[in-house]
Amino acid sequence: MTELEDKVREAVGKVVDPETGLTFAEMHMIKNVKEEEPGVVKVGFIPSSPFCPIAFKLAMDIKNAALKVAGIKKALVYCRGHMMEQQINEMVNKEQQK
């Protein structure tokens, strides 16, 4: 694991699930962090339930936490194991219009 991957994993692990009050690290929700290219990370997570009503919010919280890490230019977040994972992934990773 690269140093940047470690920093991102630590940052996103500190995000708190508002339903349980536990961090994502405590809940083992972050499944992988991979630096795809310099400054670009891909984070995979599994919500606590396949029907989690706030999975989109959790995905955005992960993305925002990853983007705060020094050296990160782009963060891609992928939800797995949720009934709406495709829609969540498309919305969270959609490029912002400038």
ZAMARGU-4260 file (C-alpha; in steps of 0.2 Angstrom, whole numbers, plus 5000, padded with zeros to 4 digits):
<rodrens>
0) 5000/5000/5000 | 5007/5017/4995 | 5008/5031/5008 | 4994/5041/5000 | 4983/5025/5001
5) 4987/5024/5019 | 4982/5042/5022 | 4966/5041/5012 | 4961/5025/5022 | 4965/5034/5038
10) 4955/5049/5033 | 4939/5040/5027 | 4940/5028/5041 | 4937/5042/5053 | 4920/5046/5044
15) 4906/5043/5057 | 4890/5033/5052 | 4876/5045/5059 | 4865/5030/5062 | 4877/5020/5073
20) 4889/5034/5079 | 4903/5022/5074 | 4917/5026/5062 | 4919/5018/5045 | 4935/5010/5052
25) 4926/5003/5067 | 4912/4996/5056 | 4924/4989/5043 | 4915/4997/5029 | 4930/5003/5019
30) 4935/4988/5009 | 4949/4995/4998 | 4959/5010/4994 | 4969/5010/4978 | 4979/5024/4970
35) 4975/5022/4952 | 4987/5035/4946 | 4997/5049/4955 | 4984/5059/4965 | 4969/5048/4960
40) 4962/5036/4972 | 4948/5023/4971 | 4939/5019/4987 | 4927/5004/4989 | 4915/5003/5003
45) 4900/4992/5009 | 4886/5000/5018 | 4879/4992/5034 | 4864/4986/5025 | 4859/4983/5006
50) 4844/4994/5009 | 4854/5008/5019 | 4844/5024/5016 | 4859/5035/5018 | 4871/5026/5007
55) 4872/5040/4994 | 4877/5052/5009 | 4889/5040/5015 | 4898/5039/4998 | 4899/5058/4997
60) 4906/5059/5015 | 4919/5046/5010 | 4923/5056/4994 | 4924/5073/5003 | 4936/5065/5017
65) 4947/5058/5003 | 4948/5074/4994 | 4954/5083/5010 | 4970/5072/5010 | 4985/5082/5004
70) 4990/5076/4986 | 4973/5070/4981 | 4967/5077/4965 | 4952/5065/4962 | 4943/5053/4972
75) 4932/5039/4965 | 4920/5030/4977 | 4912/5014/4974 | 4898/5007/4984 | 4895/4988/4984
80) 4882/4977/4991 | 4868/4990/4990 | 4852/4988/4980 | 4855/5005/4972 | 4874/5004/4970
85) 4874/5008/4951 | 4865/5024/4954 | 4875/5029/4969 | 4891/5026/4960 | 4886/5035/4944
90) 4880/5050/4955 | 4895/5051/4966 | 4908/5049/4953 | 4899/5061/4940 | 4911/5074/4934
95) 4906/5092/4940 | 4902/5104/4926 | 4914/5119/4926
</rodrens>
